[in-house]
Amino acid sequence: MAAYLDFEKPFAELEAKVEDLKALSEREESPPIGEELAKLEAKAAKALADLYSNLTPWQKTQVARHPQRPHCLDFIRELIEDFTPLAGDRSFADDEAMIAGLGRFRGQAVALLGQEKGSDTETRIKHNFGMVKPEGYRKAVRIMELADRFGLPVLSFVDTAGAFPGVEAEERGQAEAIARATEAALILGVPNVAAVIGEGGSGGALGVAACNVVLMMEHAIYTVASPEASASILWRDSQRAQDAATSMKITAQDLLKFGIIDGIVPEPVGGAHRDPAAAIRAVGDAMERALTIFGGLSPDKVRSLREEKFLGIGRKA
């Protein structure tokens, strides 16, 4: 059963009643309650659908951060065959917050990039909560250059609160590393497709999301800074994160209107964490459709289409 978020409490109460009735109906001495149970299940399903059809930006932020939401490695396990991880930046170290490697996506050889947050205490520490260090972005550059050399499309799964902000990351050139990764993504002669599957935080996300096609899951967020950081900067009060989330237009629906992303991938009712398998399939289908656009195009044409896309953001038609 999914863990409930604060705003889901009314639905949680309904679902608890449904579970109680189910347990009662399974008893031998139970009176016939099938009709009542069916009505309550329908009421709970409608309540969940109504709730998720009108989420606020802050509520979407909570859904995007849900601990049971599928992460990068979940997508790779379900969508990629023969995945071979590649480690290290050939300069300093391997960064396990940045997943990189080669594999086959629905019969096509591809290169893979993505931030992994981890799913429990041990893996979250291992992957540094998805916050990538300079060596992670330099590893991404290495993989993108390899993909370009061998004509492999690049798929990116974006899910990070932001690049790692520690002193050691700054000492090793964090800003330069992100800039190099962004540049590498922009000059690729092969198509690249990114999917924001949870949080798309700041330059930490952009380093692997400067792609021909940028998709977002329905309840993901993509933002210049986290709502908490923005509230601290604007109002010197991180408790105003909800106000910041609303003001910054961080939802997929807003960003599609602005032309910053190219498509929204619908999620199962109640969010991707309620049916991860269906959510992952939907992202895979959307990525497959995106890749077909570039079939047979020359490297120069792929680059020019990407250039036109990014230069067109913010311009009036």
Secondary structure, 3 states (H helix, E strand, C coil): CCCCCHHHHHHHHHHHHHHHHHHHHCCCCCCCCHHHHHHHHHHHHHHHHHHHCCCCHHHHHHHHCCCCCCCHHHHHHHHEEEEEECCCCCCCCCCCCEEEEEEEECCEEEEEEEECCCCCHHHHHHCHHHCCCHHHHHHHHHHHHHHHHHCCCEEEEEEECCCCCCHHHHHCCHHHHHHHHHHHHHCCCCCEEEEEEEEEEHHHHHCCCCCCEEEEECCCEEECCCHHHHHHHHHCCHHHHHHHHHHCCCEHHHHHHHCCCCEEECCCCCCHHHCHHHHHHHHHHHHHHHHHCCCCCCHHHHHHHHHHHHHCCCCCC
